[in-house]
Amino acid sequence: MEVAGEPIRVQSLSKNNTLPPQYIQPPENRPTTTTAVAAAKSIPVVDLSADNVREELGRVCRDWGAFHVTNHDVPIRVLEDMRGVGRSFFEDSSMPKKLGYACDPNSPASEGYGSRMLVASNDTVLDWRDYFDHHTLPVSRRNPSRWPHSPSNYRDVVVEYSDHMKVLAQKLLGLISESLGLPPLCIEEVVGEFYQNITISYYPPCPQPELTLGLQSHSDMGAITLLIQDDVEGLQVFKDGEWVNVHPLSNAIVVILADQTEIITNGKYISAQHRAITNGNKARLSIATFHDPAKTVKISPARELVSDDSPLRYQQVIYGDYVSSWYTEGPEGKRNIDALLL
């Protein structure tokens, strides 16, 4: 969406108290008219220091695909610093300065500052969200010159945060492998070297939140996503036919299993369908760190998890082809992984 060649950001629309028609969801997708929200529920919490952590991870990966982790060994200061620099960029920088880091609006994988829906199509409803996407792993992809230089510690904070998230993702995939009776490196070896992106999402107050979504319903395409948020609710996970609010939990990290992990586990563990809603009073900040395979990696169920009692459920896919289909066809819940079912 552009005016006179200049991209329009949701934050500007929010300040003008404007909701253009491009952001209005069809009635069946609106948060107040879709499947009921289970307000009293929330996603499970797993203590990574507990003696029974593998059993607990097995349970929540099988039943939910999304959960909080505590005692994750990421310093609280690192989480606070990352939230701080993200909020500073969106709330303390002028719009011209932010636009100096604009991403390529024609490329869904472009690094930088943007405001777009998950799929670039003329008939797709826009998400009420601005974001900044960083390419952080492999290290050869890091180009801090494309990242904000204000506040002065922004780039150092992103690098430190990236490194901690990689370690945690490796630990989690190891424990998840072991919970299935597999060697600890099984899932990580299938995924290969992590291609990590860190996306800071900013959801400004919306003048009519009952008509919009901050982020449409989808499951993540890669292996595992690690997410932190501020104290404003908005993230929801789809479970047993209803949307469950992910209540912010101080200093915990949200783990979201993605589609390739569901494939590798032959459907024993599920990727989580989730979305973000908006509100009329407060801005919301969340930071998602995606860990994906390289585009050339072939993903298929682990041989150890296929048997007469547990037949092969998914056809093999080249990850780059999966990504192309995801962006071309659109997410719409879990339809892309469902297309691989045998």
Buried (B, 14 or more C-beta within 10 A) or exposed (E): BEEEEEBBBBBBBBEEEEBEEEBBBEEEBBBEEBEEBBEEBBBBEBBBEEEEBBEBBBBBBBEBBBBBBBEBEBEEEBBEBBBBBBBBBBEEBEEEBBBEBBBEBEEBEBBBBBBBBBBEEEEBBBBBBBBBBBBBBEEEEBEBEBBBEEBEBBBEBBBBBBBBBBEBBBBBBBBBBBBBEBEBEBBBEBBBEBBBBBBBBBBBBBBBBEBBBBBBBBBBBBBBBBBBBBEBBBBBBBBEEBBBBBBBBEBBBBBBBBBBBBBBBBBBBBBBBBBBBBBEEBBBBBBBBBBBBEBEBEBBBBEBBBEEEEEBBBEEBBBEEBBEBBBEEBBBBBBBBEEBEE
